[in-house]
Amino acid sequence: MSTYSKNQRLLFGALAVWTVAWLLPSYFLQITGAGSNLYGWQCYRSAALNIDSYSRQGGGLIALLKILSPWTNFLIPIAILSLDRARPGSRLRRGLPALLIGSGLVNLSWLSQIKDLRIGYYLWLAGFLALGFVISTLLREEGADPRSPFYPDRPGAGSHALPRLGAIAMIIALFSIVLWAVFS
């Protein structure tokens, strides 16, 4: 029998969807007649390094959203760490669902190139939205209930709610992917 609640399992599932999206084809790049798929991590690298090209495309709201889009990925480890570390009821914790769902909406800007998008993009987007909704449910469930696995005075709260090792491993993995994408 699992020691995790339904919402905690959903949280891990949404996090897994977001993580797997980095390893799947996300965008089809057409280059002089031939084309190739870019994987999620390559899309991050391309979007983060081509900020200037978006501003030269005429600016506007879509260009601004595409400039912001790669940086929304850093909200995921911040969300996981704040669930594990931030005090219950803090502004950061209360704002997580809105930040994640808002990030998902920012990432919708890529739909302007819908014919070139692949499964990785849709999973990446779904990961943001699912994490936002699941964290919202977890925080509502948390409330001020001392029986909540996130309640700070409960013995073993940190190890039961979100394994710290898992949160740390995910952050190290994310930054490793980012460094590898930027410097490879």
Buried (B, 14 or more C-beta within 10 A) or exposed (E): EEEBBEBBEBBBBBBEBBBBBBEBBBBBEEEEEEEEBBBBBBBBBBBBEBBEEBBEEEEEEBBBBBBBBBBBBBBBBBBBBBBBBBEBEEEBBEEBBEBBBBBBBBBBBBEEEEEBBBBBBBBBBBBBBBBBBBBBBBBEBBEEEEEBBBBEEBEEBBEBBBEBEEBBEBBEEBEEBBEEBEEE
